[in-house]
Amino acid sequence: MLDKYGSYENLHGGVHHYETIEVKNSDGIVMLPSGIRMKPNWKTNGNFVEINTKKIFQIFCGDGITPTNIASVTLSIGIQGLKIDDEINISNITDNIFNGTFRVTNIQDPFGTGNISAFSYQLSSVPGNASPPMSNSNLEEAAYSGGVSGNSYYFEYTDKNSTIRLASSKVLTEVHLDFQEALGKPSAGPMGL
């Protein structure tokens, strides 16, 4: 346990990680999805919360005809530094089973640059449709915060030609260590005890 969490302070109540809180603009469009996991050492250099959000060009599972529980995503523009086991937040897919926060199970880096243009993740079950339709307005997105080590004091976005800046306390929440999870046991209640 000490090898995994580093100190008794971390083990007994330290911050396990941070997660984003949803932010919408005045038109109700999600600017920052909720539930994106940020590493506990996000406050090291820089001054903003950085979330890489990229448009999804294509998403399907199985071979695109016969569905399986493995979803494959191709991005319009790649995500720099995305790795296997990183968490990714998928949103705005018409078939809701594809949406949520998932662990990356496979990546494609055809030129070896670290700019990942395609990746896979595992769904909770097999969907009825192997290839959900994409919207005409290209709303489907993949959001990633891995590798971010900013002194993240704010999140900034543009809303109707105005720059909106929110303090990190408005966009991030602490998630503390669950002792049962740390021991590899399922939680038995809200406190995991």
C-alpha positions in Angstrom: 0.0 0.0 0.0 2.8 2.5 0.8 4.6 1.6 -2.4 1.4 2.3 -4.3 0.4 5.6 -2.5 3.7 6.9 -1.4 3.0 8.0 2.2 0.7 7.5 5.2 -0.9 10.9 4.5 -1.9 9.9 1.0 -3.1 6.5 2.2 -5.2 8.0 5.0 -7.3 10.6 3.2 -5.1 12.1 0.5 -6.6 13.2 -2.8 -6.6 10.2 -5.1 -7.4 12.3 -8.2 -9.5 15.3 -9.4 -12.5 15.1 -11.7 -14.0 17.8 -13.9 -17.4 19.4 -13.3 -19.6 20.0 -16.3 -19.5 23.6 -17.7 -22.0 24.7 -20.3 -22.1 28.0 -22.3 -25.1 30.3 -22.5 -26.5 28.2 -25.4 -26.4 25.0 -23.3 -23.4 23.5 -25.2 -21.0 21.5 -23.0 -17.6 23.3 -23.0 -16.1 21.0 -20.4 -17.5 17.5 -19.9 -17.9 16.2 -16.3 -16.0 13.2 -15.0 -12.7 13.7 -16.8 -10.0 12.4 -14.4 -7.0 14.7 -13.7 -3.9 13.4 -11.9 -3.4 14.5 -8.3 -0.3 16.4 -9.1 -2.0 18.8 -11.6 -0.7 21.9 -9.7 2.9 22.0 -10.9 3.6 24.5 -13.7 1.4 26.7 -15.8 -1.8 28.4 -14.8 -4.9 26.7 -16.4 -6.9 23.5 -16.7 -6.1 22.0 -20.0 -8.5 19.6 -21.6 -7.7 18.4 -25.1 -11.1 18.1 -26.8 -11.1 16.7 -30.4 -13.9 16.0 -32.9 -14.6 12.4 -33.6 -14.5 11.6 -37.4 -15.8 8.1 -37.1 -16.9 5.7 -34.3 -17.9 2.0 -34.6 -17.6 -1.3 -32.8 -16.6 -4.7 -34.1 -16.1 -4.6 -37.8 -18.7 -1.9 -38.2 -21.3 -4.4 -39.3 -21.4 -7.0 -36.5 -21.2 -5.2 -33.1 -18.8 -6.2 -30.3 -18.0 -4.5 -27.0 -14.9 -2.8 -28.4 -15.4 0.7 -29.8 -13.0 2.1 -32.3 -12.6 5.9 -32.7 -10.9 7.9 -35.5 -10.3 11.6 -34.7 -10.4 14.5 -37.1 -7.2 15.8 -35.4 -5.1 13.5 -33.2 -4.5 13.8 -29.4 -0.9 14.4 -28.4 0.4 12.0 -25.8 -2.7 9.7 -25.4 -1.6 6.3 -24.0 -3.1 2.9 -23.3 -4.9 2.9 -19.9 -5.4 6.7 -20.0 -9.0 7.8 -19.4 -11.0 9.4 -22.2 -14.4 11.1 -22.1 -16.6 10.4 -25.2 -19.7 12.6 -25.6 -22.6 13.4 -28.0 -22.8 10.0 -29.7 -26.4 9.3 -30.7 -26.2 5.8 -29.1 -25.7 6.5 -25.4 -23.8 3.3 -24.7 -20.8 4.9 -26.5 -20.8 8.0 -24.2 -19.0 8.2 -20.9 -15.5 7.9 -19.4 -13.5 4.9 -20.6 -9.9 3.5 -20.4 -8.1 3.5 -23.7 -7.3 -0.2 -24.7 -5.5 0.4 -28.0 -3.9 3.3 -29.8 -2.8 4.0 -33.4 0.3 6.2 -33.9 1.1 5.5 -37.6 4.0 8.0 -37.8 5.4 7.4 -34.3 5.0 11.1 -33.3 2.8 10.6 -30.2 -0.1 12.2 -32.0 -2.8 9.6 -31.7 -5.3 9.7 -34.5 -7.3 6.6 -33.6 -7.9 4.5 -30.4 -10.2 1.9 -28.9 -12.0 1.4 -25.7 -14.3 -1.2 -24.1 -18.0 -0.7 -23.8 -20.0 -2.0 -20.9 -22.0 -4.3 -23.2 -22.6 -5.0 -26.9 -24.7 -2.2 -28.6 -27.5 -3.0 -31.0 -25.9 -0.8 -33.7 -22.2 -1.4 -34.7 -21.9 2.0 -36.3 -24.0 4.8 -34.7 -24.9 7.7 -37.0 -22.8 10.9 -36.7 -24.5 14.3 -36.5 -24.3 16.7 -39.4 -22.9 19.4 -37.1 -20.0 17.2 -35.9 -20.8 17.4 -32.2 -19.2 14.1 -31.2 -16.1 14.7 -29.1 -13.3 12.9 -27.3 -11.8 14.9 -24.3 -8.5 14.0 -22.6 -6.6 15.5 -19.7 -3.7 13.1 -19.3 -0.2 14.5 -19.2 -1.6 17.8 -18.0 0.6 19.1 -15.1 -0.6 22.7 -14.9 -0.8 25.0 -11.9 -4.4 24.9 -13.0 -6.0 27.9 -11.4 -8.7 28.5 -14.0 -10.6 27.1 -17.0 -11.2 29.5 -19.9 -13.6 29.4 -22.8 -15.3 31.8 -25.3 -19.0 32.4 -25.1 -20.6 34.8 -27.6 -17.4 36.7 -28.2 -16.7 37.0 -24.5 -13.9 35.2 -22.6 -15.2 33.4 -19.6 -12.7 32.4 -16.9 -13.7 30.0 -14.1 -11.6 29.3 -11.0 -10.4 25.7 -10.7 -12.7 25.2 -7.7 -15.7 25.7 -10.1 -14.5 23.1 -12.6 -12.6 20.5 -10.5 -13.6 18.3 -7.5 -11.4 16.2 -5.3 -11.8 12.5 -5.2 -10.4 10.9 -2.1 -8.9 7.4 -1.7 -11.5 4.6 -1.1 -9.8 2.2 1.2 -11.7 -0.8 -0.1 -10.7 0.1 -3.7 -7.1 0.5 -2.6 -7.2 -3.0 -1.1 -8.7 -4.3 -4.3 -12.1 -5.0 -2.6 -15.5 -3.8 -3.8 -17.0 -0.9 -1.8 -19.7 -1.8 0.7 -21.3 1.6 1.1 -20.9 5.3 0.5 -17.7 5.5 2.5 -16.4 2.2 1.1 -16.2 0.8 4.7 
